[in-house]
Amino acid sequence: MFKKLMASALALTLLVGCGGGSTASNGGGASSGKTYNVGVAIYQFDDNFMTLYRNELKSYMEEQGKKNGVTYNITIVDGKNDMAEQTNQVENFITQKMDVIILNLVQTSSADTVIDKVVAAGIPLVLINREPLGDNGDESYKGILDNPNVCYIGADARQSGTFQGEIVAELPDHGDINGDGEVAYVMIEGDPENVDAQYRTEYSIKALEDAGIKVKKLDDQVGNWKQEKGQEIAANALTQYGKDVEVIFCNNDAMALGAAAAITAAGRKVGEDIYLLGVDALEECVQMVENGEMTGTVLNDHVGQSHTAVDVAIKALNGEKIDNYYWVDYVKVTK
């Protein structure tokens, strides 16, 4: 089932360039016989989704190199969720004269400093997964728009949050298990600095309200994408609110796995007296959805995103024009 979902996601992948909707293509690869140094900085290796992402990125780029007779020396570093550490890593990439840098920011609020350093060095920069926003938090970041060799590749987190809410709204009881006319929920958020966490939190509830469903927030806590924090937050909420908890929304599947453990420990059963939602469609969670142990998740297409990042990086190495933004669709995953 997981492979079918991946195939479906790739078929649905939509790449929208900011300047005209062009689709990323590697244009046949960089010049045959050449060697390029590629620096990849990941915010934290200890992240389920970004582990899948970076492994797929490395594998796909090496595959493209073999196919086109090009050598890509790929260096991947762990930011350890520390912006100072990641800034040093990017500075080292610049000193090492990397031909292209692929960057998964620790803090999007520090994007201007890092982007300016890379731009000043004349190195193409591909930002992935964590989108820097404008000053108002709802506009494109000018540091990307002002630079022809800087782009962002990701998925619109508003879509993932909307899909979570729609999954609940489409249930026979619309999430209102006790029939009191409102959906009482617990929200487990990712990193509050990350726009994905902000949008998933907001738009999952907005989707319910847009469907005419009344909601009641019982608890909203930050789990920082961690499974153990998801379990802790869910356990505390279930102890405090008991049977009143009808839905637990998690900004990612890792926290949903923790929440699932807490639900089982509390003697509750997903699909009968509580609903559980995640995002990422980790293989384990897809299986749980199939088995009825999770209500649903949303595929965050690491394959489509990582392949696009590589294709765009190769375009930049070829000296081809790149767009500032490329988007990859999410996909609902339900039983």
C-alpha positions, 0 to 999 in steps of 0.5 A: 500500500505504501508503495502505491501511495508513493506512486500516487504522490509522484503522479500528483506532484505539482511543481509551480515556479514563481515566475511562470510555472515551469517544471523542474528538469535536470536538462540531461545532467551537468556536463559529462565527465565533470565533478561537482561538490554538493553541500547538504545541511539538514536541520537535524538527523534525528527526525524521521521525515528528514532521514527519509528525505536526505537518504532519498536525496543522496541516492537520487543525486548519485543515480543522476550522476551515474546516468549522465557521467557526472560525479557529485561529491555529496557532503551531508551535515547534521545541524543538531537543531542548533542554528549556530552550528548550522551557520558554521556548517554553511560557512565551511561549505562556502570556504570549501567552495561548494558548487551548490548548497542544499539547506534545510534551515534550523531557524527560518527567522535566521534565513536572511543571514545565511542566504546573504552569506551564500549569495555573496559567495556566488553559490546557488542555494536550494532551500528545502522543507522549511520555508522562510516567510516575509515580515508579516508571516503570510508573504514570500520571503524577499531574500528568495525573490530578490535572488535568481540563484536562490529557491525554495522547494517544499509543500504548502503546509496549509494543504496538509492541515486542511487535509487533516481536518477534512479527514475528520469532517468526512467521518460518519460522526464528523469527529463528534463521538459523544454527540454533544454537537462539537468536536473536542480536540487536543493539538500536538504541535511541532516546532513553533518556529516552523511555518509547517507547524503553524499552518497545520495547527491553524488549517486543520481546525479551520477545515472543520469550521469551514465544514460547519462543525463546532470545535472545542480546544481542550489542550494545545501543546508543543511536542517539537516533532518528537515521539516521546513528547507526543506520548507525554502530551497525549497521556497528560491530556487523556488523564486530565480530560478523559473521555472528553477527548474526541480527536488528537491532531498531531503535526507529524507522524512521529508525535502521532506514534507517541500519542497512539501509545498513550491512547492504548495505555489509557484504554482507549481505541482509535476508531471507536472512542477517539480519533488520531491524525498525523502528517508524513505517511511514515510507512509504520503509520500508513500500516496503522491507518490500514489496521485502524490504529490511526484515523488518517495521515497525510503524505508529505512526499519526501520522494517528490520533494527530494527529487525536485531539489536534486533536479533544480540543483543540477539545473543551477550547476548547468547554469540554467535559470531556476524559479524561486519556488517549486511546490509538491502536493500532499496526499490524504491517507485514509483506510 
